[in-house]
Amino acid sequence: MPAKKKKTVKTKKKATKKEKQKITKDMIISEVVAKHPKTIEVFLEHGMGCFGCGIAQFETVEQGAAAHGLDLKKLMDDLNKVVKKKK
């Protein structure tokens, strides 16, 4: 007689704060802007106009913030806040 298969119960894993974020510090700036055009305003408010330059094709949000001397946490919070807003 074959062994009975155990039923597995799937439980929902509670998402961590990092998983809830749509934008992460290691994302490329140009990709962030392409996926979420509303972030342009946030980058400008923080003094980052570089989303339109060639460097934005290779630079991460974290690298851009560091190059401009910005508070990365504040920038990330503001970027994710604008993305989470309902359309």
C-alpha positions as CSV (number, residue, x, y, z in Angstrom):
1,M,0.0,0.0,0.0
2,P,1.5,3.4,-1.0
3,A,2.3,5.9,1.7
4,K,-0.2,8.7,2.1
5,K,0.9,12.1,1.0
6,K,0.8,14.7,3.7
7,K,-1.3,17.7,2.9
8,T,0.7,20.9,3.1
9,V,-0.8,24.0,4.4
10,K,0.4,27.2,2.8
11,T,0.6,30.1,5.1
12,K,0.9,33.7,4.0
13,K,4.3,35.0,4.9
14,K,4.2,38.5,6.4
15,A,6.1,40.8,4.1
16,T,9.0,42.6,5.6
17,K,9.4,46.3,5.2
18,K,12.0,45.7,2.5
19,E,9.7,43.4,0.6
20,K,6.9,46.0,0.7
21,Q,9.1,48.6,-0.9
22,K,8.7,48.9,-4.6
23,I,11.9,50.8,-5.0
24,T,15.2,49.7,-3.5
25,K,18.5,51.5,-3.1
26,D,20.2,49.1,-5.5
27,M,17.9,49.9,-8.4
28,I,19.2,51.8,-11.4
29,I,17.9,55.4,-11.4
30,S,16.8,55.3,-15.1
31,E,14.8,52.0,-14.4
32,V,13.1,53.6,-11.4
33,V,12.0,56.6,-13.5
34,A,10.9,54.4,-16.4
35,K,8.8,52.2,-14.2
36,H,7.5,55.0,-12.0
37,P,7.5,58.4,-13.7
38,K,6.0,60.1,-10.6
39,T,9.5,59.6,-9.0
40,I,10.9,62.4,-11.2
41,E,9.3,65.0,-9.0
42,V,10.9,63.3,-5.9
43,F,14.4,63.2,-7.4
44,L,14.1,66.9,-8.4
45,E,12.9,67.8,-4.9
46,H,16.0,66.2,-3.5
47,G,18.3,68.0,-5.9
48,M,18.9,65.1,-8.2
49,G,18.4,66.1,-11.8
50,C,20.6,63.3,-13.0
51,F,17.8,61.0,-14.0
52,G,18.1,62.5,-17.5
53,C,21.8,62.2,-17.9
54,G,23.9,59.3,-19.1
55,I,25.1,58.3,-15.6
56,A,21.5,57.4,-14.6
57,Q,21.8,54.4,-17.0
58,F,24.4,52.8,-14.7
59,E,24.1,54.5,-11.3
60,T,21.9,53.1,-8.5
61,V,19.7,55.2,-6.3
62,E,22.2,54.7,-3.5
63,Q,25.1,55.8,-5.6
64,G,23.2,58.9,-6.8
65,A,22.3,59.9,-3.3
66,A,25.9,59.5,-2.1
67,A,27.2,61.5,-5.1
68,H,24.8,64.4,-4.2
69,G,25.3,64.1,-0.4
70,L,21.7,63.2,0.3
71,D,20.1,61.3,3.1
72,L,19.4,57.9,1.5
73,K,16.7,56.9,4.0
74,K,14.7,60.1,3.4
75,L,15.1,59.7,-0.4
76,M,14.0,56.1,-0.3
77,D,11.0,56.9,2.0
78,D,9.9,59.7,-0.4
79,L,10.3,57.6,-3.5
80,N,8.3,54.7,-2.1
81,K,5.7,57.0,-0.7
82,V,4.9,58.4,-4.2
83,V,4.9,55.0,-5.7
84,K,2.4,53.7,-3.1
85,K,-0.1,56.5,-3.7
86,K,-3.2,55.3,-5.5
87,K,-3.5,56.6,-9.0
